[in-house]
Amino acid sequence: MLDWEIEKKYYSEGAGLICGCDEAGRGPLAGPVFAAAVILPVGLVIEGLDDSKRIKPEKREELYNIIRENALDFAVAHGEVYEIEAINILNASMLAMRRAIAGLRKTPDLALIDGNIVRDFNIRAVPVVKGDARSPSIAAASILAKVERDRFCEEMDKFYPGYNFTKNKGYATKQHKAAILKNGPAPVHRRSFLRKTLGDAIEQFDIWQSW
């Protein structure tokens, strides 16, 4: 249930500013992982606010604008494909979230991080399991990250046509996997993810030398 109980608990303990932080794009075969950090006014009610995965794209776009208009501060950042390959997707997600927090104009005292892991944050960070369905701050961050990443995928589609990134957003749909095997991987594909998903079928492409 989405309410202000988590934020209010930490504010009552003396926190001055609290940001929610979430990522989008840990699972896809292509593209960066995005993250957002959002500081909302305490008690702000945004109708329809929820975990971004449970909201239709049109509503996410609407909420994206409302969040940006009403937030005390927000920032979006990402972890590049080469960083995902170098340090793995979990660490790249943490990196993107740290970058998002660093991009805030206001320095929060506490970051509420969606999930059960926090790693190497420069401020106090608390993991919140299923936080995007419990904390308005995290839910808002999930929407900003998701919308920004979806828009990036639309741009990827322009540079790398043939994979239908606008529709699949880089995820391992049947059509996306067929396009990779037909056209070969694009530079925005994650090598390690392709090997896990497509197995030996991907070895026909000399992906180590071409990237």
Residue pairs with C-beta under 8 A, 6 or more apart in sequence:
1 133
1 134
2 49
2 50
2 133
2 134
2 135
2 136
2 139
3 134
3 136
4 42
4 43
4 136
6 112
6 128
6 131
6 134
6 135
7 18
7 42
7 112
7 135
7 136
7 137
8 42
10 18
10 110
10 112
10 126
11 18
11 42
15 109
15 110
16 108
16 109
17 39
17 72
17 106
17 107
17 108
17 109
17 110
18 39
18 108
18 109
18 110
18 111
18 112
18 137
19 37
19 38
19 39
19 73
19 101
19 104
19 108
19 110
19 111
19 112
19 137
19 141
20 37
20 38
20 39
20 40
20 111
20 112
20 114
20 131
20 135
20 136
20 137
20 138
20 139
20 140
20 141
21 35
21 36
21 37
21 38
21 97
21 100
21 101
21 111
21 112
21 113
21 114
21 125
21 138
21 141
22 35
22 36
22 52
22 97
22 113
22 114
22 131
22 132
22 138
22 139
22 141
22 142
22 145
23 33
23 34
23 35
23 93
23 96
23 97
23 114
23 145
24 33
24 34
24 35
24 36
24 52
24 142
24 145
24 146
24 148
24 149
25 31
25 32
25 33
25 34
25 145
25 149
25 169
25 170
26 33
26 89
26 90
26 93
27 171
27 172
28 169
28 170
28 171
28 172
28 190
28 193
29 170
29 171
29 172
29 176
29 177
29 180
29 189
29 190
29 193
29 194
29 197
30 81
30 156
30 163
30 165
30 170
30 186
30 188
30 189
30 190
31 81
31 149
31 152
31 153
31 156
31 165
31 169
31 170
31 188
32 78
32 79
32 80
32 81
32 84
32 96
32 149
32 152
33 78
33 79
33 84
33 89
33 92
33 93
33 96
33 149
34 76
34 77
34 78
34 96
34 145
34 146
34 148
34 149
34 152
35 76
35 77
35 78
35 79
35 93
35 96
35 97
35 99
35 100
35 141
35 145
36 74
36 75
36 76
36 77
36 100
36 140
36 141
36 142
36 143
36 144
36 145
36 148
37 74
37 75
37 97
37 100
37 101
37 103
37 104
37 108
37 111
37 141
38 67
38 71
38 73
38 74
38 137
38 140
38 141
38 144
39 71
39 72
39 73
39 74
39 104
39 106
39 108
39 137
40 67
40 70
40 71
40 72
40 136
40 137
40 140
41 70
41 71
41 72
44 70
44 136
46 63
46 66
46 67
46 70
46 136
46 140
48 55
48 59
48 62
48 63
49 63
49 67
49 136
49 139
49 140
49 143
50 132
50 133
50 139
51 130
51 132
51 133
51 139
51 142
52 60
52 132
52 139
52 142
52 143
52 145
52 146
52 147
53 132
53 142
53 146
54 133
55 63
55 143
57 150
60 143
60 146
60 147
60 150
61 147
63 140
63 143
64 143
64 144
64 147
67 74
67 140
67 143
67 144
68 74
68 144
71 140
72 106
73 104
73 105
73 106
74 104
74 140
74 141
74 144
75 100
75 101
75 102
75 103
75 104
76 100
76 103
76 144
76 145
76 148
77 96
77 97
77 99
77 100
77 102
77 103
78 96
78 99
78 148
78 149
78 152
79 92
79 93
79 95
79 96
79 99
80 92
81 187
81 188
81 189
81 190
83 92
83 95
84 92
84 190
84 192
85 190
85 191
85 192
87 95
88 192
89 190
90 117
90 119
91 119
94 117
94 118
94 119
94 120
94 121
97 111
97 113
97 121
98 120
98 121
98 122
100 141
100 145
101 108
101 111
101 121
101 122
101 123
102 122
107 123
108 123
109 123
109 124
110 123
110 124
110 125
110 126
111 118
111 121
111 123
111 124
111 125
111 126
112 125
112 126
112 128
112 131
112 135
112 137
112 138
113 121
113 125
113 126
113 127
113 128
113 131
113 138
114 127
114 128
114 130
114 131
114 132
114 138
114 141
114 142
115 127
115 128
115 129
115 131
116 127
116 129
117 127
118 125
118 126
118 127
128 134
128 135
128 138
131 138
131 139
132 138
132 139
132 141
132 142
133 139
149 169
150 169
153 165
153 166
153 169
153 170
154 165
154 166
156 163
156 165
156 170
156 188
157 163
157 164
157 165
157 166
159 188
160 186
160 187
160 188
162 179
162 182
162 183
163 176
163 179
163 180
163 183
163 186
164 175
164 176
164 179
168 175
168 176
170 176
170 188
172 193
172 197
177 197
177 198
180 189
180 194
180 198
180 202
181 198
181 201
181 202
184 205
184 210
185 191
185 194
185 202
185 205
185 207
185 210
185 211
187 211
191 207
191 208
191 211
194 202
194 207
195 202
